[in-house]
Amino acid sequence: MLLAKLRRASDVCLFGRRRWPNVAARRRGRFRAHGVLATAGHICHHFTQTLGNWRPERWRIPITAIEGEFVTLKVGYIIGSLSASSINRTLAKAIVRLAPAELDLEEIRIAELPVYNRDFDADYPPEGTALKEAIASVDAVLFITPEYNRDIPGSLKNAIDWASRPWGTNSFDRKPSAVIGTSPGKIGTAVAQQNLRGILSYCNAPQMSAPEAYIQFTPGLINDDGEVADASTEQFLRDFIDEFSRFITRALTVLPR
Ligand SMILES: Cc1cc2nc3c(=O)[nH]c(=O)nc-3n(C[C@H](O)[C@H](O)[C@H](O)COP(=O)(O)O)c2cc1C
């Protein structure tokens, strides 16, 4: 038990030394491993590897200090569909259920946005401002989108246009992002996602490139509570959102906003 905690401390010591400004204030848990204790974790690991019978339990190390504090990462998710019976909204429920504890997911709604027109730039309407504020308040954005005619739905493109303007205030600039989507068809929104990636590149949003997630939605795959019937799909979605958490951490560590 102690050894596991020490190893965990050594795993996270990099995070303890490199802080990114916008999440540092919300540190609450395991990621602020003290540098000295993390080093002790490395030593402990080394001794157990090399000496075999060495007993780390004899070392009196304050576990509470090793547990330290941890980061909660806020993720805003945008659902590309406005449909009341959207299967992508159902997918979103599953992702929220399966997300790791350090991720705090909340929806960024796009349904109320008017159609973007650059004449609005001089005086943004409240809906546009609210969208930009919502994106500014999160550490990362997850896009969960259907495919319409081999592209993203107009509603999602409209939201991205709103958030990217007025010129010089692009909300996606350096905002870590990921893309997922579902459709009844076998390619599972692959074409829409590729097009979305091009848009996000232009908007300078760092993207998680792998795993890609093209989910074919079959009847009963995910119920209205977000419970996934198929174990392999559930594991895939859990791995996807776990990897996104790690990607956000890496992106914000090397590229503080
Ligand atoms: C206008 C329109 C275009 C569509 N085009 C595609 C498409 O290009 N590829 C695809 O796999 N499904 C396509 N579909 C089917 C959608 O995948 C399906 O309606 C899905 O349920 C939409 O996601 P949602 O339920 O989250 O709105 C299209 C549906 C509509 C309404």
The ligand as an SDF file (V2000), in Angstrom:
LIG
                    3D

 31 33  0  0  0  0  0  0  0  0999 V2000
  -29.3850   16.4420  -42.6850 C   0  0  0  0  0  0  0  0  0  0  0  0
  -28.8340   15.0960  -42.3190 C   0  0  0  0  0  0  0  0  0  0  0  0
  -27.6900   14.6340  -42.9180 C   0  0  0  0  0  0  0  0  0  0  0  0
  -27.1090   13.4220  -42.5510 C   0  0  0  0  0  0  0  0  0  0  0  0
  -25.9420   13.0270  -43.1040 N   0  0  0  0  0  0  0  0  0  0  0  0
  -25.3030   11.9520  -42.6040 C   0  0  0  0  0  0  0  0  0  0  0  0
  -23.9900   11.6540  -43.0290 C   0  0  0  0  0  0  0  0  0  0  0  0
  -23.3970   12.3240  -43.8510 O   0  0  0  0  0  0  0  0  0  0  0  0
  -23.3740   10.5870  -42.4790 N   0  0  0  0  0  0  0  0  0  0  0  0
  -23.9870    9.8160  -41.5310 C   0  0  0  0  0  0  0  0  0  0  0  0
  -23.3830    8.8580  -41.0630 O   0  0  0  0  0  0  0  0  0  0  0  0
  -25.2380   10.0670  -41.1140 N   0  0  0  0  0  0  0  0  0  0  0  0
  -25.9120   11.1280  -41.6240 C   0  0  0  0  0  0  0  0  0  0  0  0
  -27.1510   11.4480  -41.1690 N   0  0  0  0  0  0  0  0  0  0  0  0
  -27.8140   10.5640  -40.2000 C   0  0  0  0  0  0  0  0  0  0  0  0
  -27.3750   10.9380  -38.7970 C   0  0  0  0  0  0  0  0  0  0  0  0
  -26.1910   10.2490  -38.4960 O   0  0  0  0  0  0  0  0  0  0  0  0
  -28.4610   10.5650  -37.7860 C   0  0  0  0  0  0  0  0  0  0  0  0
  -29.6230   11.3060  -38.0530 O   0  0  0  0  0  0  0  0  0  0  0  0
  -28.0070   10.7930  -36.3770 C   0  0  0  0  0  0  0  0  0  0  0  0
  -29.0310   10.3450  -35.5150 O   0  0  0  0  0  0  0  0  0  0  0  0
  -27.7420   12.2660  -36.1270 C   0  0  0  0  0  0  0  0  0  0  0  0
  -27.2160   12.4520  -34.8240 O   0  0  0  0  0  0  0  0  0  0  0  0
  -28.0960   13.0410  -33.6290 P   0  0  0  0  0  0  0  0  0  0  0  0
  -29.1540   11.9810  -33.3120 O   0  0  0  0  0  0  0  0  0  0  0  0
  -27.1680   13.2520  -32.5140 O   0  0  0  0  0  0  0  0  0  0  0  0
  -28.7690   14.2880  -34.1320 O   0  0  0  0  0  0  0  0  0  0  0  0
  -27.7470   12.6380  -41.5570 C   0  0  0  0  0  0  0  0  0  0  0  0
  -28.9210   13.1110  -40.9590 C   0  0  0  0  0  0  0  0  0  0  0  0
  -29.4410   14.3140  -41.3260 C   0  0  0  0  0  0  0  0  0  0  0  0
  -30.6860   14.8230  -40.6160 C   0  0  0  0  0  0  0  0  0  0  0  0
  1  2  1  0
  2  3  1  0
  2 30  2  0
  3  4  2  0
  4  5  1  0
  4 28  1  0
  5  6  2  0
  6  7  1  0
  6 13  1  0
  7  8  2  0
  7  9  1  0
  9 10  1  0
 10 11  2  0
 10 12  1  0
 12 13  2  0
 13 14  1  0
 14 15  1  0
 14 28  1  0
 15 16  1  0
 16 17  1  0
 16 18  1  0
 18 19  1  0
 18 20  1  0
 20 21  1  0
 20 22  1  0
 22 23  1  0
 23 24  1  0
 24 25  2  0
 24 26  1  0
 24 27  1  0
 28 29  2  0
 29 30  1  0
 30 31  1  0
M  END
$$$$
